[in-house]
Amino acid sequence: MGYIYRKPSKSSLTSVETVEGEPIEHKIERIVSNKEPISDGAPEIFTERKEGVKSAYNIRTDRWEIASEAMSKVEGSIQAKRDAKGKISKVDEPKVVQLKVDSVSEAKPTEGTSKAE
């Protein structure tokens, strides 16, 4: 027989606490025998015909405009970041770096550098 090695989990995910619900048959029997009103359920989303369908619950509502506006905002922020990277900061004058000659070095100058001095 072989052994199975399992690495210890490094995940920070935790399990969801589960609760066992009441079977529908028991619930119906309890409501009927105790003559309790039905208190739980989904909210009423239907309206009268003359009022029409609520736009929040209408499956035919065009959500393209909302998505298009959101994407244009995202596109604008990305373009602003690109423009900020492309801009070169203005410098009044270029910097000139003076190199200091180290007198500690024992190297002797060559002919080309001795003439320049």
MMTF fields as JSON, N, C-alpha, C and O atoms, coordinates in Angstrom:
{
  "mmtfVersion": "1.0.0",
  "mmtfProducer": "UNKNOWN",
  "numBonds": 467,
  "numAtoms": 468,
  "numGroups": 117,
  "numChains": 1,
  "numModels": 1,
  "chainsPerModel": [1],
  "groupsPerChain": [117],
  "chainIdList": ["A"],
  "bondAtomList": [4, 2, 8, 6, 12, 10, 16, 14, 20, 18, 24, 22, 28, 26, 32, 30, 36, 34, 40, 38, 44, 42, 48, 46, 52, 50, 56, 54, 60, 58, 64, 62, 68, 66, 72, 70, 76, 74, 80, 78, 84, 82, 88, 86, 92, 90, 96, 94, 100, 98, 104, 102, 108, 106, 112, 110, 116, 114, 120, 118, 124, 122, 128, 126, 132, 130, 136, 134, 140, 138, 144, 142, 148, 146, 152, 150, 156, 154, 160, 158, 164, 162, 168, 166, 172, 170, 176, 174, 180, 178, 184, 182, 188, 186, 192, 190, 196, 194, 200, 198, 204, 202, 208, 206, 212, 210, 216, 214, 220, 218, 224, 222, 228, 226, 232, 230, 236, 234, 240, 238, 244, 242, 248, 246, 252, 250, 256, 254, 260, 258, 264, 262, 268, 266, 272, 270, 276, 274, 280, 278, 284, 282, 288, 286, 292, 290, 296, 294, 300, 298, 304, 302, 308, 306, 312, 310, 316, 314, 320, 318, 324, 322, 328, 326, 332, 330, 336, 334, 340, 338, 344, 342, 348, 346, 352, 350, 356, 354, 360, 358, 364, 362, 368, 366, 372, 370, 376, 374, 380, 378, 384, 382, 388, 386, 392, 390, 396, 394, 400, 398, 404, 402, 408, 406, 412, 410, 416, 414, 420, 418, 424, 422, 428, 426, 432, 430, 436, 434, 440, 438, 444, 442, 448, 446, 452, 450, 456, 454, 460, 458, 464, 462],
  "bondOrderList": [1, 1, 1, 1, 1, 1, 1, 1, 1, 1, 1, 1, 1, 1, 1, 1, 1, 1, 1, 1, 1, 1, 1, 1, 1, 1, 1, 1, 1, 1, 1, 1, 1, 1, 1, 1, 1, 1, 1, 1, 1, 1, 1, 1, 1, 1, 1, 1, 1, 1, 1, 1, 1, 1, 1, 1, 1, 1, 1, 1, 1, 1, 1, 1, 1, 1, 1, 1, 1, 1, 1, 1, 1, 1, 1, 1, 1, 1, 1, 1, 1, 1, 1, 1, 1, 1, 1, 1, 1, 1, 1, 1, 1, 1, 1, 1, 1, 1, 1, 1, 1, 1, 1, 1, 1, 1, 1, 1, 1, 1, 1, 1, 1, 1, 1, 1],
  "groupList": [{"groupName": "MET", "atomNameList": ["N", "CA", "C", "O"], "elementList": ["N", "C", "C", "O"], "formalChargeList": [0, 0, 0, 0], "bondAtomList": [1, 0, 2, 1, 3, 2], "bondOrderList": [1, 1, 2], "singleLetterCode": "M", "chemCompType": "L-PEPTIDE LINKING"}, {"groupName": "GLY", "atomNameList": ["N", "CA", "C", "O"], "elementList": ["N", "C", "C", "O"], "formalChargeList": [0, 0, 0, 0], "bondAtomList": [1, 0, 2, 1, 3, 2], "bondOrderList": [1, 1, 2], "singleLetterCode": "G", "chemCompType": "PEPTIDE LINKING"}, {"groupName": "TYR", "atomNameList": ["N", "CA", "C", "O"], "elementList": ["N", "C", "C", "O"], "formalChargeList": [0, 0, 0, 0], "bondAtomList": [1, 0, 2, 1, 3, 2], "bondOrderList": [1, 1, 2], "singleLetterCode": "Y", "chemCompType": "L-PEPTIDE LINKING"}, {"groupName": "ILE", "atomNameList": ["N", "CA", "C", "O"], "elementList": ["N", "C", "C", "O"], "formalChargeList": [0, 0, 0, 0], "bondAtomList": [1, 0, 2, 1, 3, 2], "bondOrderList": [1, 1, 2], "singleLetterCode": "I", "chemCompType": "L-PEPTIDE LINKING"}, {"groupName": "ARG", "atomNameList": ["N", "CA", "C", "O"], "elementList": ["N", "C", "C", "O"], "formalChargeList": [0, 0, 0, 0], "bondAtomList": [1, 0, 2, 1, 3, 2], "bondOrderList": [1, 1, 2], "singleLetterCode": "R", "chemCompType": "L-PEPTIDE LINKING"}, {"groupName": "LYS", "atomNameList": ["N", "CA", "C", "O"], "elementList": ["N", "C", "C", "O"], "formalChargeList": [0, 0, 0, 0], "bondAtomList": [1, 0, 2, 1, 3, 2], "bondOrderList": [1, 1, 2], "singleLetterCode": "K", "chemCompType": "L-PEPTIDE LINKING"}, {"groupName": "PRO", "atomNameList": ["N", "CA", "C", "O"], "elementList": ["N", "C", "C", "O"], "formalChargeList": [0, 0, 0, 0], "bondAtomList": [1, 0, 2, 1, 3, 2], "bondOrderList": [1, 1, 2], "singleLetterCode": "P", "chemCompType": "L-PEPTIDE LINKING"}, {"groupName": "SER", "atomNameList": ["N", "CA", "C", "O"], "elementList": ["N", "C", "C", "O"], "formalChargeList": [0, 0, 0, 0], "bondAtomList": [1, 0, 2, 1, 3, 2], "bondOrderList": [1, 1, 2], "singleLetterCode": "S", "chemCompType": "L-PEPTIDE LINKING"}, {"groupName": "LEU", "atomNameList": ["N", "CA", "C", "O"], "elementList": ["N", "C", "C", "O"], "formalChargeList": [0, 0, 0, 0], "bondAtomList": [1, 0, 2, 1, 3, 2], "bondOrderList": [1, 1, 2], "singleLetterCode": "L", "chemCompType": "L-PEPTIDE LINKING"}, {"groupName": "THR", "atomNameList": ["N", "CA", "C", "O"], "elementList": ["N", "C", "C", "O"], "formalChargeList": [0, 0, 0, 0], "bondAtomList": [1, 0, 2, 1, 3, 2], "bondOrderList": [1, 1, 2], "singleLetterCode": "T", "chemCompType": "L-PEPTIDE LINKING"}, {"groupName": "VAL", "atomNameList": ["N", "CA", "C", "O"], "elementList": ["N", "C", "C", "O"], "formalChargeList": [0, 0, 0, 0], "bondAtomList": [1, 0, 2, 1, 3, 2], "bondOrderList": [1, 1, 2], "singleLetterCode": "V", "chemCompType": "L-PEPTIDE LINKING"}, {"groupName": "GLU", "atomNameList": ["N", "CA", "C", "O"], "elementList": ["N", "C", "C", "O"], "formalChargeList": [0, 0, 0, 0], "bondAtomList": [1, 0, 2, 1, 3, 2], "bondOrderList": [1, 1, 2], "singleLetterCode": "E", "chemCompType": "L-PEPTIDE LINKING"}, {"groupName": "HIS", "atomNameList": ["N", "CA", "C", "O"], "elementList": ["N", "C", "C", "O"], "formalChargeList": [0, 0, 0, 0], "bondAtomList": [1, 0, 2, 1, 3, 2], "bondOrderList": [1, 1, 2], "singleLetterCode": "H", "chemCompType": "L-PEPTIDE LINKING"}, {"groupName": "ASN", "atomNameList": ["N", "CA", "C", "O"], "elementList": ["N", "C", "C", "O"], "formalChargeList": [0, 0, 0, 0], "bondAtomList": [1, 0, 2, 1, 3, 2], "bondOrderList": [1, 1, 2], "singleLetterCode": "N", "chemCompType": "L-PEPTIDE LINKING"}, {"groupName": "ASP", "atomNameList": ["N", "CA", "C", "O"], "elementList": ["N", "C", "C", "O"], "formalChargeList": [0, 0, 0, 0], "bondAtomList": [1, 0, 2, 1, 3, 2], "bondOrderList": [1, 1, 2], "singleLetterCode": "D", "chemCompType": "L-PEPTIDE LINKING"}, {"groupName": "ALA", "atomNameList": ["N", "CA", "C", "O"], "elementList": ["N", "C", "C", "O"], "formalChargeList": [0, 0, 0, 0], "bondAtomList": [1, 0, 2, 1, 3, 2], "bondOrderList": [1, 1, 2], "singleLetterCode": "A", "chemCompType": "L-PEPTIDE LINKING"}, {"groupName": "PHE", "atomNameList": ["N", "CA", "C", "O"], "elementList": ["N", "C", "C", "O"], "formalChargeList": [0, 0, 0, 0], "bondAtomList": [1, 0, 2, 1, 3, 2], "bondOrderList": [1, 1, 2], "singleLetterCode": "F", "chemCompType": "L-PEPTIDE LINKING"}, {"groupName": "TRP", "atomNameList": ["N", "CA", "C", "O"], "elementList": ["N", "C", "C", "O"], "formalChargeList": [0, 0, 0, 0], "bondAtomList": [1, 0, 2, 1, 3, 2], "bondOrderList": [1, 1, 2], "singleLetterCode": "W", "chemCompType": "L-PEPTIDE LINKING"}, {"groupName": "GLN", "atomNameList": ["N", "CA", "C", "O"], "elementList": ["N", "C", "C", "O"], "formalChargeList": [0, 0, 0, 0], "bondAtomList": [1, 0, 2, 1, 3, 2], "bondOrderList": [1, 1, 2], "singleLetterCode": "Q", "chemCompType": "L-PEPTIDE LINKING"}],
  "groupTypeList": [0, 1, 2, 3, 2, 4, 5, 6, 7, 5, 7, 7, 8, 9, 7, 10, 11, 9, 10, 11, 1, 11, 6, 3, 11, 12, 5, 3, 11, 4, 3, 10, 7, 13, 5, 11, 6, 3, 7, 14, 1, 15, 6, 11, 3, 16, 9, 11, 4, 5, 11, 1, 10, 5, 7, 15, 2, 13, 3, 4, 9, 14, 4, 17, 11, 3, 15, 7, 11, 15, 0, 7, 5, 10, 11, 1, 7, 3, 18, 15, 5, 4, 14, 15, 5, 1, 5, 3, 7, 5, 10, 14, 11, 6, 5, 10, 10, 18, 8, 5, 10, 14, 7, 10, 7, 11, 15, 5, 6, 9, 11, 1, 9, 7, 5, 15, 11],
  "groupIdList": [1, 2, 3, 4, 5, 6, 7, 8, 9, 10, 11, 12, 13, 14, 15, 16, 17, 18, 19, 20, 21, 22, 23, 24, 25, 26, 27, 28, 29, 30, 31, 32, 33, 34, 35, 36, 37, 38, 39, 40, 41, 42, 43, 44, 45, 46, 47, 48, 49, 50, 51, 52, 53, 54, 55, 56, 57, 58, 59, 60, 61, 62, 63, 64, 65, 66, 67, 68, 69, 70, 71, 72, 73, 74, 75, 76, 77, 78, 79, 80, 81, 82, 83, 84, 85, 86, 87, 88, 89, 90, 91, 92, 93, 94, 95, 96, 97, 98, 99, 100, 101, 102, 103, 104, 105, 106, 107, 108, 109, 110, 111, 112, 113, 114, 115, 116, 117],
  "secStructList": [7, 7, 7, 7, 7, 7, 7, 7, 7, 7, 7, 7, 7, 7, 7, 7, 7, 7, 7, 7, 7, 7, 7, 2, 2, 2, 2, 2, 2, 2, 2, 2, 2, 2, 6, 7, 7, 7, 7, 7, 7, 7, 7, 7, 7, 7, 7, 7, 6, 6, 6, 7, 7, 7, 6, 6, 6, 7, 6, 6, 7, 7, 7, 2, 2, 2, 2, 2, 2, 2, 2, 2, 2, 2, 2, 2, 2, 2, 2, 2, 2, 2, 2, 2, 2, 2, 7, 7, 7, 7, 7, 1, 1, 7, 7, 7, 7, 7, 7, 7, 7, 7, 6, 6, 7, 7, 7, 7, 7, 7, 2, 2, 2, 2, 2, 2, 7],
  "xCoordList": [0.833, 0.0, 0.875, 1.918, 0.425, 1.165, 0.595, -0.562, 1.408, 0.977, 0.622, 1.248, -0.365, -0.777, -0.28, -0.599, 0.513, 1.019, 0.19, 0.035, -0.325, -1.093, -0.374, 0.008, -0.2, 0.446, -0.508, -1.719, 0.027, -0.857, -1.422, -0.731, -2.657, -3.329, -2.858, -2.782, -2.541, -2.118, -3.238, -3.039, -4.398, -5.518, -6.137, -6.157, -6.635, -7.313, -8.831, -9.571, -9.299, -10.732, -11.254, -10.611, -12.414, -13.023, -14.357, -14.956, -14.804, -16.047, -17.237, -17.166, -18.313, -19.542, -20.316, -20.411, -20.856, -21.623, -22.948, -23.722, -23.199, -24.411, -25.493, -25.217, -26.725, -27.884, -28.865, -29.179, -29.347, -30.298, -31.689, -32.142, -32.353, -33.673, -34.775, -34.538, -35.981, -37.153, -37.732, -37.938, -37.994, -38.589, -39.947, -40.67, -40.28, -41.514, -42.753, -43.754, -42.691, -43.849, -44.131, -45.285, -43.077, -43.246, -43.741, -44.566, -43.23, -43.626, -45.107, -45.826, -45.559, -46.976, -47.863, -48.899, -47.453, -48.238, -48.309, -49.365, -47.216, -47.185, -48.082, -48.812, -48.04, -48.853, -50.341, -51.165, -50.677, -52.081, -52.613, -53.719, -51.846, -52.349, -52.422, -53.338, -51.479, -51.483, -52.251, -52.443, -52.689, -53.417, -52.608, -53.135, -51.318, -50.42, -50.506, -50.72, -50.34, -50.267, -48.899, -47.904, -48.872, -47.603, -46.827, -47.216, -45.729, -44.997, -43.786, -43.367, -43.223, -42.025, -42.385, -43.411, -41.537, -41.776, -41.089, -40.48, -41.193, -40.569, -41.454, -42.673, -40.852, -41.656, -42.462, -42.067, -43.56, -44.433, -43.794, -43.596, -43.475, -42.834, -43.772, -43.429, -44.942, -45.882, -46.703, -46.984, -47.08, -47.905, -49.173, -49.294, -50.077, -51.297, -50.947, -49.964, -51.754, -51.471, -51.431, -50.622, -52.282, -52.326, -51.058, -50.693, -50.381, -49.147, -47.938, -46.924, -48.051, -46.95, -45.956, -46.183, -44.85, -43.824, -42.782, -42.364, -42.367, -41.301, -40.013, -39.681, -39.281, -38.072, -36.986, -36.151, -36.991, -35.98, -36.183, -35.223, -37.409, -37.712, -37.995, -38.281, -37.921, -38.217, -37.025, -35.936, -37.225, -36.107, -35.768, -34.7, -36.625, -36.378, -35.762, -35.551, -35.479, -34.889, -33.516, -32.719, -33.249, -31.965, -30.928, -30.981, -29.999, -28.948, -27.656, -26.623, -27.723, -26.533, -26.016, -24.805, -26.918, -26.499, -25.752, -24.747, -26.226, -25.568, -24.175, -23.211, -24.071, -22.769, -21.84, -20.641, -22.372, -21.557, -20.991, -19.827, -21.799, -21.32, -20.225, -19.231, -20.414, -19.406, -18.096, -17.022, -18.174, -16.951, -16.263, -15.036, -17.013, -16.375, -15.616, -14.578, -16.123, -15.389, -14.088, -13.048, -14.147, -12.946, -11.945, -10.749, -12.429, -11.559, -10.904, -9.731, -11.668, -11.105, -10.001, -8.997, -10.172, -9.134, -7.878, -6.768, -8.035, -6.875, -6.141, -4.911, -6.878, -6.259, -5.545, -4.485, -6.093, -5.445, -4.119, -3.143, -4.08, -2.829, -1.79, -0.613, -2.232, -1.303, -0.772, 0.418, -1.637, -1.198, -0.209, 0.742, -0.437, 0.464, 1.843, 2.85, 1.9, 3.194, 3.92, 5.147, 3.172, 3.777, 4.321, 5.186, 3.842, 4.302, 5.708, 6.024, 6.538, 7.9, 7.901, 7.431, 8.436, 8.476, 9.44, 10.532, 9.031, 9.846, 10.958, 10.723, 12.154, 13.319, 13.846, 13.986, 14.144, 14.62, 15.946, 16.064, 16.908, 18.215, 18.674, 18.372, 19.393, 19.923, 20.983, 21.73, 21.039, 22.003, 23.352, 23.425, 24.41, 25.76, 26.414, 26.438, 26.936, 27.56, 29.062, 29.645, 29.695, 31.147, 31.737, 31.373, 32.643, 33.303, 34.5, 35.286, 34.636, 35.763, 36.903, 36.701, 38.1, 39.269, 39.758, 39.979, 39.922, 40.363, 41.884, 42.506, 42.493, 43.954, 44.533, 45.753, 43.696, 44.18, 44.621, 45.487, 44.038, 44.349, 45.806, 46.32, 46.459, 47.846, 47.965, 49.071, 46.861, 46.915, 47.519, 47.238, 48.329, 48.955, 48.134, 47.588, 48.035, 47.24, 47.934, 49.16, 47.141, 47.693, 48.028, 47.791, 48.565, 48.964, 47.775, 47.868, 46.655, 45.477, 44.891, 44.429, 44.903, 44.315, 45.293, 44.864, 46.578, 47.527, 47.555, 47.839, 47.274, 47.25, 45.996, 46.019, 44.914, 43.661, 43.716, 42.996, 44.543, 44.584, 45.393, 45.554],
  "yCoordList": [-1.186, 0.0, 1.246, 1.3, 2.233, 3.478, 4.492, 4.407, 5.423, 6.473, 7.72, 8.013, 8.435, 9.677, 10.83, 10.935, 11.696, 12.868, 14.07, 14.347, 14.762, 15.976, 17.166, 17.16, 18.182, 19.393, 20.138, 20.132, 20.774, 21.573, 22.757, 23.362, 23.068, 24.139, 25.497, 25.733, 26.389, 27.746, 28.757, 29.964, 28.254, 29.124, 29.703, 29.061, 30.916, 31.553, 31.412, 31.996, 30.633, 30.43, 29.517, 28.534, 29.852, 29.025, 28.505, 29.078, 27.439, 26.823, 27.66, 28.348, 27.589, 28.279, 27.389, 26.177, 27.99, 27.217, 26.809, 27.661, 25.518, 25.022, 24.754, 24.366, 24.97, 24.722, 23.894, 24.239, 22.81, 21.963, 22.564, 22.875, 22.72, 23.334, 22.333, 21.127, 22.852, 22.018, 21.537, 22.347, 20.244, 19.743, 20.397, 20.732, 20.573, 21.271, 20.533, 21.162, 19.209, 18.443, 18.744, 18.92, 18.804, 19.111, 20.546, 20.82, 21.448, 22.85, 23.026, 23.726, 22.399, 22.503, 21.898, 22.463, 20.753, 20.103, 20.987, 21.086, 21.617, 22.495, 23.706, 24.096, 24.303, 25.501, 25.144, 25.885, 24.018, 23.615, 23.223, 23.621, 22.447, 21.979, 23.105, 23.124, 24.037, 25.143, 26.361, 27.33, 26.308, 27.415, 28.713, 29.782, 28.581, 29.751, 30.454, 29.805, 31.766, 32.453, 32.183, 31.976, 32.189, 31.988, 33.299, 34.3, 33.276, 34.525, 34.701, 35.83, 33.612, 33.758, 33.588, 32.999, 34.106, 34.003, 35.142, 36.016, 35.124, 36.148, 37.396, 37.291, 38.573, 39.792, 39.819, 39.22, 40.503, 40.616, 41.59, 42.764, 41.098, 41.972, 42.326, 43.134, 41.732, 42.023, 43.252, 43.512, 43.999, 45.189, 45.03, 44.113, 45.92, 45.887, 46.232, 46.923, 45.748, 45.921, 47.401, 47.789, 48.221, 49.634, 50.376, 51.39, 49.865, 50.488, 50.069, 50.767, 48.946, 48.462, 47.661, 47.397, 47.28, 46.462, 47.378, 48.361, 47.05, 47.83, 47.616, 46.484, 48.695, 48.585, 47.764, 47.16, 47.739, 46.957, 45.461, 44.693, 45.043, 43.632, 43.247, 42.083, 44.188, 43.916, 43.241, 43.813, 42.031, 41.309, 41.882, 41.585, 42.675, 43.261, 44.657, 45.305, 45.11, 46.44, 46.457, 45.537, 47.495, 47.612, 48.134, 49.29, 47.286, 47.662, 48.035, 48.265, 48.093, 48.387, 49.795, 50.006, 50.751, 52.131, 52.232, 52.936, 51.546, 51.574, 50.969, 51.522, 49.829, 49.176, 50.028, 50.09, 50.679, 51.524, 52.718, 53.075, 53.332, 54.46, 54.023, 54.726, 52.868, 52.36, 52.067, 52.38, 51.477, 51.148, 52.404, 52.429, 53.439, 54.677, 55.344, 55.966, 55.219, 55.752, 54.983, 55.58, 53.657, 52.835, 53.162, 53.289, 53.298, 53.622, 54.988, 55.173, 55.94, 57.27, 57.244, 57.94, 56.451, 56.384, 55.708, 56.109, 54.69, 54.024, 54.983, 55.029, 55.742, 56.697, 57.802, 58.258, 58.238, 59.264, 58.753, 59.501, 57.492, 56.91, 56.853, 57.134, 56.485, 56.437, 57.818, 57.971, 58.831, 60.185, 60.695, 61.401, 60.333, 60.776, 60.153, 60.797, 58.906, 58.261, 58.885, 58.976, 59.318, 59.856, 61.257, 61.661, 62.004, 63.386, 63.403, 62.651, 64.264, 64.431, 65.678, 66.744, 65.509, 66.663, 67.697, 67.357, 68.952, 70.033, 70.394, 70.625, 70.436, 70.805, 72.101, 72.21, 73.101, 74.393, 74.256, 74.705, 73.66, 73.493, 72.058, 71.44, 71.542, 70.193, 70.201, 71.168, 69.142, 69.059, 68.6, 67.684, 69.243, 68.861, 68.29, 68.924, 67.103, 66.44, 66.597, 66.22, 67.151, 67.3, 66.082, 65.761, 65.409, 64.265, 64.741, 65.559, 64.244, 64.617, 63.634, 62.423, 64.192, 63.352, 62.888, 63.69, 61.597, 61.016, 60.986, 60.326, 61.701, 61.76, 60.546, 60.385, 59.702, 58.53, 57.453, 56.636, 57.452, 56.432, 56.553, 57.659, 55.424, 55.433, 55.269, 55.078, 55.338, 55.181, 56.413, 57.539, 56.205, 57.305, 57.659, 56.771, 58.94, 59.335, 58.909, 58.815, 58.662, 58.328, 59.62, 60.707, 59.515, 60.711, 61.588, 62.814, 60.972, 61.731, 62.529, 63.652, 61.971, 62.693, 63.705, 64.716, 63.467, 64.458, 65.697, 66.769, 65.626, 66.802, 67.638, 68.861, 66.978, 67.678, 68.561, 69.556, 68.218, 69.003, 70.187, 70.982],
  "zCoordList": [0.0, 0.0, 0.0, 0.651, -0.74, -0.792, 0.183, 0.593, 0.533, 1.439, 0.637, -0.381, 1.094, 0.448, 1.307, 2.491, 0.672, 1.385, 0.975, -0.214, 1.924, 1.653, 2.258, 3.428, 1.436, 1.921, 2.844, 2.624, 3.864, 4.726, 3.942, 3.122, 4.201, 3.482, 4.0, 5.206, 3.044, 3.398, 3.174, 3.311, 2.834, 2.511, 3.776, 4.827, 3.656, 4.784, 4.668, 5.46, 3.68, 3.512, 4.61, 4.979, 5.119, 6.155, 5.651, 4.741, 6.238, 5.835, 6.303, 7.321, 5.556, 5.918, 6.878, 6.68, 7.899, 8.873, 8.23, 7.794, 8.176, 7.529, 8.557, 9.692, 8.136, 8.987, 8.176, 7.037, 8.751, 8.043, 8.183, 9.285, 7.05, 7.043, 7.344, 7.416, 7.517, 7.793, 6.458, 5.554, 6.322, 5.073, 4.824, 5.762, 3.539, 3.172, 3.672, 4.015, 3.715, 4.193, 5.662, 6.054, 6.473, 7.903, 8.092, 8.963, 7.27, 7.383, 7.045, 7.758, 5.969, 5.591, 6.668, 7.019, 7.187, 8.241, 9.49, 10.114, 9.852, 11.023, 10.812, 11.723, 9.634, 9.354, 9.346, 9.883, 8.74, 8.651, 10.025, 10.391, 10.792, 12.084, 13.114, 13.936, 13.084, 14.053, 13.55, 14.286, 12.29, 11.657, 11.728, 12.034, 11.437, 11.436, 10.082, 9.059, 10.072, 8.771, 8.128, 8.822, 6.813, 6.102, 6.171, 5.569, 6.911, 7.157, 6.258, 6.0, 5.782, 4.951, 3.484, 3.143, 2.637, 1.198, 0.469, 1.087, -0.82, -1.655, -1.688, -1.555, -1.864, -1.95, -3.255, -4.255, -3.226, -4.388, -5.381, -5.068, -6.571, -7.559, -8.699, -9.562, -8.706, -9.767, -9.416, -8.247, -10.432, -10.229, -11.074, -11.886, -10.862, -11.669, -13.105, -13.37, -14.016, -15.437, -15.831, -16.673, -15.241, -15.608, -15.162, -15.755, -14.106, -13.635, -14.467, -14.497, -15.128, -15.954, -15.12, -13.939, -15.755, -15.107, -14.49, -15.102, -13.274, -12.633, -13.405, -13.759, -13.668, -14.483, -13.804, -14.478, -12.483, -11.772, -11.981, -11.916, -12.23, -12.396, -13.846, -14.125, -14.759, -16.157, -16.81, -16.865, -17.303, -17.921, -19.286, -19.822, -19.851, -21.16, -21.077, -22.103, -19.889, -19.732, -20.382, -20.196, -21.134, -21.811, -20.83, -20.409, -20.475, -19.532, -20.262, -19.632, -21.592, -22.382, -22.085, -22.007, -21.921, -21.659, -20.335, -20.244, -19.325, -18.012, -18.114, -17.584, -18.797, -18.96, -19.808, -19.538, -20.82, -21.699, -20.933, -21.115, -20.086, -19.281, -18.31, -18.127, -17.694, -16.757, -17.479, -16.964, -18.652, -19.396, -19.917, -20.019, -20.247, -20.704, -19.561, -19.787, -18.338, -17.184, -16.972, -16.692, -17.107, -16.951, -18.045, -17.782, -19.265, -20.396, -20.202, -20.526, -19.674, -19.419, -18.38, -18.528, -17.328, -16.303, -16.837, -16.488, -17.678, -18.274, -19.2, -19.195, -19.986, -20.904, -20.135, -20.566, -19.022, -18.207, -17.65, -17.588, -17.246, -16.757, -17.868, -17.641, -19.079, -20.216, -20.542, -20.817, -20.516, -20.814, -19.774, -20.107, -18.511, -17.443, -17.604, -17.311, -18.067, -18.278, -19.461, -19.455, -20.477, -21.695, -21.551, -22.327, -20.586, -20.419, -19.839, -18.917, -20.389, -19.876, -19.005, -19.401, -17.829, -16.936, -17.501, -17.956, -17.469, -18.029, -17.059, -15.873, -17.581, -16.795, -17.389, -18.607, -16.531, -17.025, -17.772, -18.912, -17.157, -17.782, -17.577, -16.556, -18.537, -18.324, -17.237, -17.089, -16.499, -15.41, -15.951, -16.771, -15.487, -15.865, -14.623, -13.568, -14.759, -13.625, -13.749, -14.766, -12.724, -12.686, -11.999, -10.867, -12.678, -12.088, -11.292, -11.77, -10.108, -9.263, -9.511, -9.598, -9.621, -9.83, -8.482, -7.575, -8.36, -7.095, -7.07, -7.903, -6.113, -6.044, -5.328, -5.282, -4.777, -4.06, -5.051, -4.737, -6.225, -7.21, -7.668, -7.83, -7.873, -8.306, -9.81, -10.317, -10.536, -11.977, -12.628, -12.219, -13.62, -14.323, -15.543, -16.197, -15.864, -17.03, -18.334, -18.402, -19.336, -20.64, -21.362, -20.834, -22.54, -23.278, -23.625, -23.562, -23.992, -24.372, -23.226, -23.428, -22.03, -20.901, -20.329, -19.773, -20.445, -19.921, -20.758, -20.222, -22.06, -22.937, -22.678, -22.817, -22.304, -22.091, -20.858, -20.775, -19.92, -18.679, -18.872, -17.947]
}
